[in-house]
Amino acid sequence: MKCLALIGRDVSPKTSGQASEELSKSRQLGKSGTRSEHGTQSALGSDGHRERTAQGKEKEPDLGAQFKAYQRFADRRFPQASALTFFYQGEDKCNERVGIFAEAIKASSSPEKDGFIAIKLTALGQTSFLMHLSYILEQVRWVFSVLTDSSLPLLDRRLTLPMFRDGLKKLGVEASDAQTEKIFQEMLLQSGSQTVDLIDFVYFFRPSETDYTQLFVTKDENGQPWPLVDSLTRAEVAQMRNVMARLETLAEKASHSGVTLMVDAEQSYFQNAINRLATKLIRKYNTKRPVVYNTYQCYLKDTEDLLSVDLELCRRLGVFHGAKIVRGAYMEQERERALQIGYEDPVHEDRSATSRSYSRCMGRMMDAVKNHGAGLMVATHNEDSVRTATQLMEEYSIAPGSDRVSFGQLLGMSDHITFALGQKGYRAYKYMPYGPVDEVLQYLSRRANENRGLFQSALHERSLLRRELFRRLTFGVLK
């Protein structure tokens, strides 16, 4: 049994002032708009996102509702007051946190080179940037869905040149056939085939390099040019580069120290951006082994599709995927926010649906471990999920001591699971928060609250201990 570290230090402001300031900065970024080479500015509402008033035959839905900053949800510690939450406190603070993460990497390193550390991207950059980037990536997926055959699942769709040309007209984009073909050919250079799928299309767009406004421009109700896909502002492009530089500093240190760097999942309205940045790290550092793991929250409806996309992308790139599979940490907050704001609840309807998704994600990852050398962290306190994982390992002929499959539980919780795994030769880890006691206790209390079966598990664990103590006393077994 080994320990993996979680940073829990210098994260929560003493008041909601910084949360309100963060909201204000988000709105300021939105109001600045996004300028295209045409000298036009996309129409932005007071909350920093565009109103849906385009003239195209296919009108864009209000994708931005989920990716806006709202005063009532500005303090992300609530309704989960005990949540471990990072707020943006300036670039110097972000750089300071890099140093703290680096300390945890050093503490997790060992001669066996099998340590783990989990980090949060909201500690390393401005959350308004993460939210806007997530919104842009959602827009890109929406454009692809409109351009392709709606009768097929999104991951099975393929885009041809005629479909691309006709689809742009459907969206109200005024582009010559030569312009359309030029853009499509650039996409084909990445795909290596004669059609473009979702992966090709989404990764063709590089937010820090491409001005989308010159690619997909329609007109609003006043006849003014209007990009269907937002662009990052210059300040946000600089922020993205700063965040990536911090992530690469940590990934370099983790790689040289033999430590695996796990990028934690966070709220759904940040997750598109987190996935994109984690994938950039995976492409760069997972060429020889899975150094970087992305995290998949199985309580979210789109997680299985996301995992499928990431596995296929890694296969095409010839790199090793790494995944930490969790159920999810923000269910109450996600449901309340979706209900109050009025967008579709991103969370599965019940716990059994989440458990089924968890099992399917484990199955896909076990296949990737066996056939493509991927790395998997099964992070759960659920006995049934652990049992399923060990059965899958046997089914795929993955040895218990394989360095590509690990199990993790919180320190002090579900010890009967962790110790049983360790005794049978599996790589079992205890998830150990790193930081001041008051903040660490807040984190642990949140996790206990969200794992509602945990207290019942603790009673079960106590029963097992009593039974074992009775056995030893009765039969004179001392060890």
C-alpha positions as CSV (number, residue, x, y, z in Angstrom):
1,M,0.0,0.0,0.0
2,K,1.3,3.4,-0.9
3,C,0.3,7.0,-0.6
4,L,-0.6,9.5,-3.3
5,A,-0.8,13.2,-2.6
6,L,-3.6,15.8,-3.0
7,I,-2.8,19.4,-2.6
8,G,-5.0,21.1,0.0
9,R,-3.3,24.3,0.8
10,D,-3.9,28.1,0.4
11,V,-7.1,27.5,-1.5
12,S,-10.2,29.1,0.0
13,P,-10.6,32.9,0.6
14,K,-11.8,33.8,4.1
15,T,-14.8,35.7,2.6
16,S,-16.7,35.6,-0.7
17,G,-14.9,38.8,-1.8
18,Q,-12.5,37.0,-4.1
19,A,-15.4,35.0,-5.7
20,S,-17.2,38.3,-6.4
21,E,-14.0,39.8,-7.8
22,E,-13.6,36.7,-10.0
23,L,-17.1,37.1,-11.3
24,S,-16.4,40.8,-12.1
25,K,-13.3,39.9,-14.1
26,S,-15.3,37.3,-16.0
27,R,-17.8,39.9,-17.0
28,Q,-15.1,42.4,-18.0
29,L,-13.6,39.9,-20.3
30,G,-16.9,39.1,-21.8
31,K,-17.8,42.8,-22.4
32,S,-14.6,43.4,-24.2
33,G,-15.9,41.1,-27.0
34,T,-13.9,39.2,-29.6
35,R,-12.7,41.1,-32.7
36,S,-12.3,39.5,-36.0
37,E,-10.1,40.5,-38.9
38,H,-13.2,42.1,-40.4
39,G,-13.1,44.7,-37.6
40,T,-16.4,43.5,-36.2
41,Q,-17.3,42.6,-32.7
42,S,-19.5,39.6,-31.8
43,A,-22.7,40.6,-30.0
44,L,-22.3,40.1,-26.3
45,G,-24.9,40.2,-23.5
46,S,-24.3,41.8,-20.1
47,D,-23.1,38.4,-18.8
48,G,-20.4,38.2,-21.4
49,H,-21.9,35.8,-23.9
50,R,-23.7,36.3,-27.2
51,E,-27.4,36.6,-27.5
52,R,-28.8,34.1,-30.0
53,T,-30.2,36.3,-32.8
54,A,-28.3,35.1,-35.9
55,Q,-30.2,35.1,-39.2
56,G,-29.0,31.8,-40.4
57,K,-31.5,29.1,-41.2
58,E,-29.9,26.9,-38.5
59,K,-30.0,29.1,-35.4
60,E,-27.5,28.4,-32.7
61,P,-29.1,27.4,-29.4
62,D,-28.1,29.1,-26.2
63,L,-25.1,27.0,-25.5
64,G,-23.6,29.6,-23.3
65,A,-26.1,29.3,-20.4
66,Q,-23.9,26.6,-18.7
67,F,-20.7,28.6,-19.3
68,K,-21.7,31.9,-17.9
69,A,-20.7,33.4,-14.5
70,Y,-23.6,34.0,-12.2
71,Q,-23.5,36.0,-9.0
72,R,-25.5,33.3,-7.0
73,F,-23.0,30.7,-7.9
74,A,-19.9,32.8,-7.8
75,D,-18.6,31.2,-4.6
76,R,-18.1,27.6,-5.7
77,R,-17.7,26.4,-2.1
78,F,-21.5,26.5,-1.8
79,P,-23.8,24.6,-1.5
80,Q,-20.9,22.4,-0.6
81,A,-19.3,24.6,2.0
82,S,-16.6,22.1,2.8
83,A,-15.3,21.8,-0.9
84,L,-11.7,22.3,-1.6
85,T,-11.9,25.2,-4.0
86,F,-9.3,27.4,-5.7
87,F,-10.0,31.1,-6.5
88,Y,-8.0,33.2,-8.9
89,Q,-5.8,35.5,-6.8
90,G,-3.4,36.8,-9.4
91,E,-0.5,35.3,-11.5
92,D,1.9,35.5,-8.5
93,K,-0.4,33.3,-6.5
94,C,-0.7,30.8,-9.4
95,N,3.1,30.6,-9.5
96,E,3.3,30.1,-5.8
97,R,0.9,27.2,-6.1
98,V,3.2,25.6,-8.7
99,G,5.8,25.6,-6.0
100,I,3.4,23.8,-3.6
101,F,2.5,21.2,-6.2
102,A,6.2,20.7,-6.9
103,E,6.8,20.0,-3.2
104,A,4.1,17.4,-3.3
105,I,5.7,15.8,-6.3
106,K,9.0,15.6,-4.4
107,A,7.2,14.1,-1.4
108,S,5.5,11.5,-3.6
109,S,8.7,10.4,-5.3
110,S,10.3,7.1,-4.4
111,P,13.1,4.8,-5.6
112,E,10.3,2.6,-7.1
113,K,9.1,5.5,-9.2
114,D,5.5,4.8,-8.6
115,G,4.1,7.9,-6.8
116,F,1.0,9.8,-7.8
117,I,-0.1,13.4,-7.3
118,A,-3.4,15.1,-8.1
119,I,-3.7,18.7,-9.1
120,K,-6.5,21.2,-10.0
121,L,-6.3,23.5,-13.0
122,T,-8.3,26.2,-11.2
123,A,-5.3,26.6,-9.0
124,L,-3.1,27.6,-11.9
125,G,-5.1,30.1,-13.9
126,Q,-8.1,32.4,-14.2
127,T,-11.4,30.5,-14.0
128,S,-13.1,32.9,-16.3
129,F,-10.6,31.9,-19.0
130,L,-11.4,28.2,-18.4
131,M,-15.1,28.9,-18.6
132,H,-14.8,30.8,-21.9
133,L,-12.5,28.2,-23.4
134,S,-15.1,25.5,-22.4
135,Y,-17.8,27.5,-24.1
136,I,-15.8,27.9,-27.3
137,L,-15.2,24.1,-27.5
138,E,-18.9,23.5,-26.9
139,Q,-19.6,25.8,-29.9
140,V,-17.2,23.9,-32.1
141,R,-18.9,20.6,-31.3
142,W,-22.3,22.2,-32.0
143,V,-21.1,23.4,-35.5
144,F,-19.9,19.9,-36.3
145,S,-23.3,18.5,-35.2
146,V,-25.1,20.8,-37.6
147,L,-22.7,20.1,-40.5
148,T,-23.1,16.3,-40.2
149,D,-25.8,13.6,-40.4
150,S,-28.1,14.1,-37.4
151,S,-29.4,10.5,-37.7
152,L,-26.0,9.1,-36.5
153,P,-24.4,9.2,-33.1
154,L,-22.0,12.2,-32.9
155,L,-18.9,10.0,-32.7
156,D,-19.9,8.0,-35.8
157,R,-20.5,11.0,-38.0
158,R,-18.2,11.9,-41.0
159,L,-18.0,15.2,-42.8
160,T,-17.4,15.4,-46.6
161,L,-16.6,18.4,-48.7
162,P,-20.1,18.7,-50.1
163,M,-21.6,18.4,-46.6
164,F,-19.2,21.0,-45.4
165,R,-20.1,23.4,-48.2
166,D,-23.9,22.9,-47.8
167,G,-23.7,23.0,-44.0
168,L,-22.0,26.4,-44.0
169,K,-24.7,27.8,-46.2
170,K,-27.3,26.3,-43.9
171,L,-25.7,28.2,-41.1
172,G,-25.8,31.4,-43.1
173,V,-22.0,31.6,-43.6
174,E,-21.0,33.5,-46.8
175,A,-17.9,31.8,-48.1
176,S,-16.8,31.1,-51.7
177,D,-16.3,27.5,-52.8
178,A,-12.5,28.1,-52.9
179,Q,-12.5,29.3,-49.3
180,T,-14.6,26.4,-48.2
181,E,-12.4,23.9,-50.0
182,K,-9.2,25.5,-48.6
183,I,-10.4,25.1,-45.0
184,F,-11.6,21.6,-45.6
185,Q,-8.3,20.5,-47.1
186,E,-6.5,21.9,-44.0
187,M,-8.7,19.6,-41.9
188,L,-7.9,16.6,-44.1
189,L,-4.2,17.1,-43.5
190,Q,-4.9,16.3,-39.9
191,S,-7.3,13.4,-40.5
192,G,-5.2,11.5,-43.1
193,S,-8.4,10.4,-44.9
194,Q,-11.0,11.9,-47.2
195,T,-13.5,12.6,-44.5
196,V,-13.4,14.6,-41.2
197,D,-14.7,13.2,-37.9
198,L,-15.4,14.9,-34.6
199,I,-11.9,14.4,-33.4
200,D,-10.4,15.9,-36.6
201,F,-12.8,18.8,-36.5
202,V,-12.4,19.7,-32.8
203,Y,-8.7,19.5,-32.8
204,F,-8.4,21.5,-36.0
205,F,-9.4,24.5,-33.9
206,R,-6.5,25.7,-31.8
207,P,-7.8,28.5,-29.6
208,S,-4.4,30.0,-28.8
209,E,-3.5,30.2,-32.5
210,T,-6.7,30.4,-34.7
211,D,-9.0,33.3,-35.2
212,Y,-12.3,31.5,-35.8
213,T,-14.1,34.6,-36.8
214,Q,-12.6,34.4,-40.3
215,L,-13.7,30.7,-40.7
216,F,-17.4,30.8,-39.6
217,V,-19.0,34.2,-39.9
218,T,-22.7,34.6,-40.3
219,K,-24.9,37.7,-39.8
220,D,-27.0,38.8,-36.9
221,E,-30.5,40.2,-37.2
222,N,-29.1,43.6,-38.1
223,G,-27.0,42.2,-40.9
224,Q,-23.8,42.6,-39.1
225,P,-21.0,40.0,-39.3
226,W,-21.2,37.6,-36.5
227,P,-18.8,34.7,-35.8
228,L,-20.5,31.4,-34.9
229,V,-17.5,30.4,-32.7
230,D,-16.0,32.9,-30.2
231,S,-12.3,33.6,-30.2
232,L,-10.2,34.0,-27.1
233,T,-9.2,37.6,-26.3
234,R,-5.5,38.5,-26.4
235,A,-5.5,38.4,-22.6
236,E,-7.0,34.9,-22.6
237,V,-4.4,33.7,-25.1
238,A,-1.7,34.9,-22.7
239,Q,-3.5,33.3,-19.8
240,M,-3.7,30.0,-21.7
241,R,0.1,30.1,-22.4
242,N,0.8,30.8,-18.7
243,V,-1.4,27.9,-17.6
244,M,0.3,25.5,-20.0
245,A,3.7,26.7,-18.9
246,R,2.8,25.9,-15.3
247,L,1.4,22.5,-16.2
248,E,4.5,21.7,-18.3
249,T,6.7,22.7,-15.4
250,L,4.9,20.2,-13.1
251,A,4.7,17.5,-15.8
252,E,8.5,17.8,-16.4
253,K,9.2,17.4,-12.7
254,A,6.8,14.5,-12.4
255,S,8.3,12.7,-15.4
256,H,11.8,13.1,-14.0
257,S,10.8,12.0,-10.5
258,G,8.9,8.9,-11.7
259,V,5.6,10.4,-10.4
260,T,2.3,10.2,-12.2
261,L,0.5,13.6,-12.5
262,M,-3.3,13.3,-12.3
263,V,-5.3,16.3,-13.6
264,D,-8.4,16.4,-11.4
265,A,-11.9,16.9,-12.9
266,E,-13.9,19.9,-11.7
267,Q,-17.3,21.5,-12.4
268,S,-18.8,20.7,-15.8
269,Y,-18.6,24.4,-17.0
270,F,-14.7,24.2,-16.7
271,Q,-14.4,20.6,-17.9
272,N,-14.1,21.1,-21.6
273,A,-11.1,23.4,-21.1
274,I,-9.6,21.1,-18.4
275,N,-9.9,18.1,-20.8
276,R,-8.3,20.1,-23.7
277,L,-5.3,21.2,-21.6
278,A,-4.8,17.8,-20.0
279,T,-4.9,16.3,-23.5
280,K,-2.1,18.7,-24.6
281,L,0.0,17.4,-21.7
282,I,-0.8,13.8,-22.6
283,R,0.3,14.3,-26.2
284,K,3.7,15.7,-25.0
285,Y,4.6,13.6,-22.0
286,N,2.9,10.2,-22.5
287,T,5.2,9.0,-25.4
288,K,7.0,6.4,-23.3
289,R,4.7,5.8,-20.4
290,P,1.5,7.3,-19.0
291,V,3.0,10.2,-17.1
292,V,-0.2,12.3,-17.1
293,Y,-3.7,11.0,-16.3
294,N,-6.9,12.8,-17.1
295,T,-9.9,12.4,-14.7
296,Y,-13.3,11.2,-15.8
297,Q,-16.4,11.8,-13.7
298,C,-18.8,9.0,-14.4
299,Y,-21.8,10.9,-12.9
300,L,-21.7,13.2,-16.0
301,K,-23.8,12.0,-19.0
302,D,-21.1,12.8,-21.6
303,T,-18.2,11.1,-19.8
304,E,-18.3,7.8,-21.8
305,D,-18.2,9.7,-25.1
306,L,-15.4,11.9,-23.8
307,L,-13.4,8.8,-22.8
308,S,-14.0,7.2,-26.2
309,V,-12.7,10.3,-28.0
310,D,-9.6,10.6,-25.8
311,L,-8.8,6.9,-26.3
312,E,-9.1,7.1,-30.0
313,L,-7.0,10.3,-30.1
314,C,-4.2,8.7,-28.2
315,R,-4.4,5.7,-30.5
316,R,-4.0,7.9,-33.5
317,L,-1.1,9.9,-32.0
318,G,0.7,6.8,-30.8
319,V,0.8,7.9,-27.1
320,F,-0.2,6.2,-23.9
321,H,-3.5,7.3,-22.4
322,G,-3.8,7.7,-18.6
323,A,-7.2,7.9,-16.8
324,K,-8.4,8.2,-13.3
325,I,-12.0,7.0,-13.1
326,V,-14.2,8.6,-10.4
327,R,-17.9,8.9,-9.7
328,G,-17.8,12.7,-9.3
329,A,-17.6,15.3,-6.6
330,Y,-20.0,18.1,-7.5
331,M,-23.4,16.4,-8.0
332,E,-25.4,18.6,-5.6
333,Q,-23.9,21.8,-7.0
334,E,-24.3,20.7,-10.6
335,R,-28.0,19.8,-10.2
336,E,-28.8,23.0,-8.4
337,R,-27.1,25.2,-10.9
338,A,-28.7,23.5,-13.9
339,L,-32.1,23.8,-12.3
340,Q,-31.8,27.4,-11.3
341,I,-30.3,28.6,-14.6
342,G,-32.4,26.4,-16.8
343,Y,-30.0,24.3,-18.8
344,E,-30.0,20.5,-19.1
345,D,-28.8,18.7,-16.0
346,P,-25.4,17.2,-16.9
347,V,-25.6,14.6,-14.2
348,H,-27.1,11.0,-14.6
349,E,-30.6,10.6,-13.3
350,D,-29.6,8.3,-10.4
351,R,-26.7,6.5,-8.7
352,S,-27.3,3.2,-10.4
353,A,-26.9,4.9,-13.8
354,T,-23.6,6.4,-12.6
355,S,-22.4,3.0,-11.4
356,R,-23.2,1.5,-14.8
357,S,-21.3,4.2,-16.5
358,Y,-18.4,3.7,-14.1
359,S,-18.3,0.0,-14.9
360,R,-18.4,0.6,-18.7
361,C,-15.6,3.2,-18.4
362,M,-13.5,0.7,-16.4
363,G,-14.1,-1.9,-19.2
364,R,-12.9,0.5,-21.9
365,M,-9.8,1.4,-19.9
366,M,-9.0,-2.2,-19.1
367,D,-9.1,-2.9,-22.9
368,A,-6.8,0.1,-23.4
369,V,-4.4,-1.2,-20.7
370,K,-4.2,-4.6,-22.2
371,N,-3.9,-3.6,-25.9
372,H,-2.4,-0.1,-25.9
373,G,-0.4,0.2,-22.6
374,A,-2.7,2.8,-21.0
375,G,-2.6,3.6,-17.3
376,L,-5.7,3.4,-15.0
377,M,-6.4,4.6,-11.5
378,V,-9.6,3.1,-10.1
379,A,-10.5,5.7,-7.5
380,T,-13.5,4.5,-5.5
381,H,-14.7,3.4,-2.1
382,N,-17.4,1.3,-3.7
383,E,-16.8,-2.4,-3.0
384,D,-18.8,-3.6,-6.0
385,S,-16.8,-1.3,-8.4
386,V,-13.5,-2.7,-6.9
387,R,-14.8,-6.2,-7.3
388,T,-15.7,-5.5,-10.9
389,A,-12.3,-4.0,-11.6
390,T,-10.5,-7.1,-10.3
391,Q,-12.8,-9.3,-12.4
392,L,-12.0,-7.2,-15.5
393,M,-8.3,-7.5,-14.8
394,E,-8.6,-11.3,-14.7
395,E,-10.7,-11.2,-17.8
396,Y,-8.1,-9.2,-19.7
397,S,-5.2,-11.2,-18.2
398,I,-3.8,-8.2,-16.4
399,A,-1.7,-9.3,-13.4
400,P,-2.7,-7.9,-10.0
401,G,0.8,-6.3,-9.7
402,S,0.7,-4.6,-13.1
403,D,2.1,-1.1,-13.0
404,R,-0.7,0.1,-15.3
405,V,-3.6,-0.5,-13.0
406,S,-3.9,1.1,-9.5
407,F,-6.6,1.5,-6.9
408,G,-7.1,4.5,-4.6
409,Q,-9.1,5.3,-1.5
410,L,-8.9,8.3,0.9
411,L,-6.6,8.0,3.8
412,G,-8.5,6.7,6.8
413,M,-11.5,5.6,4.8
414,S,-12.4,2.1,3.4
415,D,-9.2,0.7,4.8
416,H,-10.6,-2.8,4.6
417,I,-10.7,-2.4,0.8
418,T,-7.2,-0.9,0.5
419,F,-5.6,-3.5,2.7
420,A,-7.4,-6.4,1.1
421,L,-6.2,-5.2,-2.3
422,G,-2.6,-4.8,-1.1
423,Q,-2.6,-8.2,0.5
424,K,-3.6,-9.8,-2.8
425,G,-0.8,-8.0,-4.7
426,Y,-2.8,-5.1,-6.3
427,R,-1.3,-1.6,-6.4
428,A,-3.3,0.0,-3.7
429,Y,-2.9,3.7,-2.7
430,K,-4.2,5.9,0.0
431,Y,-5.3,9.4,-1.2
432,M,-3.6,11.8,1.2
433,P,-4.5,15.5,1.3
434,Y,-1.5,17.8,1.6
435,G,-1.8,21.1,3.5
436,P,-3.0,22.8,6.7
437,V,-5.2,20.7,9.0
438,D,-8.2,23.0,8.8
439,E,-8.4,22.9,5.0
440,V,-7.6,19.2,4.9
441,L,-10.5,18.4,7.3
442,Q,-12.8,20.5,5.1
443,Y,-11.9,18.4,2.1
444,L,-12.3,15.1,3.9
445,S,-15.7,16.1,5.3
446,R,-16.9,17.0,1.7
447,R,-15.7,13.6,0.4
448,A,-17.5,11.8,3.3
449,N,-20.7,13.7,2.6
450,E,-20.6,13.0,-1.2
451,N,-19.9,9.3,-0.7
452,R,-23.2,8.7,1.1
453,G,-22.6,5.1,1.5
454,L,-19.3,5.8,3.3
455,F,-20.6,5.8,6.8
456,Q,-22.4,2.5,6.2
457,S,-19.1,1.3,4.9
458,A,-17.4,2.4,8.1
459,L,-19.9,0.4,10.1
460,H,-19.2,-2.6,7.9
461,E,-15.5,-2.1,8.3
462,R,-15.9,-1.9,12.1
463,S,-17.8,-5.2,12.0
464,L,-15.1,-6.8,10.0
465,L,-12.5,-5.7,12.5
466,R,-14.5,-7.0,15.4
467,R,-14.8,-10.4,13.7
468,E,-11.1,-10.5,13.0
469,L,-10.3,-9.6,16.6
470,F,-12.6,-12.3,17.9
471,R,-11.0,-14.9,15.5
472,R,-7.5,-14.0,16.7
473,L,-8.5,-14.2,20.4
474,T,-10.4,-17.4,20.0
475,F,-7.8,-19.3,18.0
476,G,-4.7,-17.7,19.5
477,V,-3.6,-16.1,16.2
478,L,-1.2,-13.3,16.9
479,K,-0.8,-12.0,13.3
